[in-house]
């Protein structure tokens, strides 16, 4: 038994000392430590569009746009908003053949998706990821990504390290 434990410990030390140039532990405060990641030279960009509501009590659509969004195998986003200004309804406008799950509590939305086949990642490039639909209750609300709780991974389930998030807002304004 003692030899088995020593052999297991040696294997762990050996495996932790091996390096792969395309895979590295994430050691910043915005990601979970010890997660595997892949360095991407061109930043993936996610942006929430600023929207002006024209009717209190009406439905407004807030797009989330992306750029350089290729070979994405998994998405996990956490987005905050002011629940005294907006009431989350649902997610629409998802890419073809994709089901993005949206859930949350008042003030927080979770969007999750992963490529269940492991062979058909998202390749949007530049365009719209989804639309967030809200009931507008009046006032102004920032709609913000919470980067420390967000993760975008490639088709091999390795987290991208170069992701930029732009927040948006909703306010009242007639056309």
C-alpha positions in Angstrom: 0.0 0.0 0.0 2.9 2.4 0.9 4.4 1.8 -2.6 1.1 2.6 -4.3 0.8 5.9 -2.4 4.4 6.8 -3.3 3.9 5.9 -7.0 0.7 8.0 -7.0 2.5 11.0 -5.5 5.3 10.7 -8.0 2.7 10.7 -10.9 1.0 13.8 -9.5 4.4 15.7 -9.2 5.4 14.5 -12.7 2.1 15.6 -14.3 2.0 18.9 -12.6 5.6 19.7 -13.8 4.8 18.9 -17.5 4.1 21.9 -19.6 2.2 22.4 -22.8 2.7 25.8 -24.5 -0.9 26.1 -25.5 -2.3 25.2 -22.1 -1.5 27.1 -18.9 -3.1 27.5 -15.5 -5.1 30.7 -15.0 -3.6 32.7 -12.2 -5.5 36.0 -12.4 -8.3 37.1 -10.1 -10.9 37.1 -12.8 -11.0 33.3 -13.3 -11.0 30.2 -11.2 -7.4 29.2 -10.3 -6.1 26.0 -11.6 -8.5 26.1 -14.6 -6.9 25.2 -17.9 -6.9 28.0 -20.5 -5.8 28.7 -24.0 -4.1 32.0 -25.0 -5.9 33.8 -27.8 -4.0 36.6 -29.6 -7.1 38.3 -30.8 -9.5 39.3 -28.0 -13.0 37.9 -28.0 -15.3 40.9 -27.5 -18.8 40.8 -25.9 -20.8 44.0 -25.7 -24.2 44.9 -24.4 -25.9 47.5 -26.5 -27.2 50.7 -25.0 -31.0 51.0 -25.4 -33.6 53.8 -24.9 -37.0 52.7 -23.9 -40.0 54.6 -25.3 -42.8 53.3 -23.1 -42.8 52.5 -19.4 -44.3 49.0 -19.0 -43.3 48.0 -22.5 -40.9 45.3 -23.7 -37.4 46.3 -24.7 -34.8 44.2 -26.4 -31.2 44.5 -25.4 -28.7 42.8 -27.8 -25.4 41.2 -26.8 -23.0 41.5 -29.7 -19.8 39.7 -30.2 -16.6 40.0 -32.3 -13.9 37.5 -33.0 -16.3 34.8 -31.7 -15.0 31.7 -33.4 -14.4 28.1 -32.2 -16.4 28.8 -29.0 -17.3 25.5 -27.4 -18.9 26.8 -24.1 -20.3 30.0 -22.7 -21.1 30.9 -19.1 -22.1 34.5 -18.5 -23.3 36.3 -15.4 -25.0 39.7 -16.1 -26.4 42.1 -13.5 -29.1 44.8 -13.9 -31.3 46.9 -11.6 -34.5 45.0 -10.9 -36.3 48.2 -9.9 -35.8 49.4 -13.5 -36.0 46.2 -15.5 -37.8 42.8 -15.2 -36.1 40.0 -17.1 -38.5 38.1 -19.5 -36.4 35.8 -21.7 -33.7 35.3 -24.2 -34.4 35.3 -28.0 -32.4 35.5 -31.2 -30.0 32.7 -30.4 -27.7 31.4 -33.2 -29.2 28.6 -35.4 -29.1 25.1 -34.0 -28.2 26.5 -30.5 -30.1 26.5 -27.2 -28.8 29.0 -24.7 -30.2 28.6 -21.2 -31.1 31.8 -19.4 -32.0 31.8 -15.8 -31.6 33.9 -12.7 -33.0 35.9 -9.9 -34.2 39.5 -10.0 -31.1 41.6 -10.8 -29.0 38.7 -12.2 -29.1 36.7 -15.4 -27.1 33.5 -16.1 -26.6 32.5 -19.7 -25.1 29.1 -20.3 -24.4 27.0 -23.4 -22.0 24.3 -24.4 -21.4 22.2 -27.6 -22.8 18.9 -26.6 -21.4 17.2 -29.7 -17.8 18.5 -29.1 -17.5 19.0 -32.9 -19.8 22.0 -33.7 -18.5 25.1 -31.8 -20.0 28.5 -32.4 -18.5 30.4 -35.2 -20.3 33.7 -35.2 -17.3 35.9 -36.0 -18.8 39.4 -35.6 -22.6 39.7 -35.0 -25.3 39.2 -32.4 -25.0 36.4 -29.8 -28.5 36.8 -28.2 -31.2 39.3 -27.3 -32.2 39.9 -23.7 -35.9 40.9 -23.4 -37.0 43.0 -20.4 -40.1 44.8 -19.2 -39.1 48.4 -18.7 -40.3 49.8 -15.4 -38.8 53.3 -15.6 -35.5 54.9 -14.7 -32.0 54.0 -15.8 -30.1 50.7 -15.3 -26.6 49.6 -16.2 -26.6 46.1 -17.6 -23.2 44.7 -16.7 -21.2 41.6 -17.2 -19.6 40.2 -14.1 -16.3 39.1 -15.6 -15.1 37.1 -12.5 -18.2 34.9 -13.0 -18.0 34.7 -16.9 -16.1 32.1 -18.9 -15.8 31.5 -22.7 -14.1 28.3 -23.7 -12.9 26.9 -27.0 -14.0 23.7 -28.8 -11.6 21.7 -26.5 -13.2 23.2 -23.3 -10.1 25.4 -22.6 -11.0 28.9 -21.3 -10.0 31.8 -23.5 -7.7 34.2 -21.6 -8.2 37.3 -23.8 -11.9 38.3 -23.5 -13.1 41.9 -23.3 -16.6 42.8 -21.9 -18.4 46.1 -22.6 -21.4 46.9 -20.4 -24.5 48.7 -21.6 -27.5 50.5 -20.2 -31.2 51.1 -20.5 -32.7 54.6 -20.1 -35.9 56.4 -21.0 -36.0 58.4 -24.2 -38.6 58.9 -26.9 -37.7 58.8 -30.6 
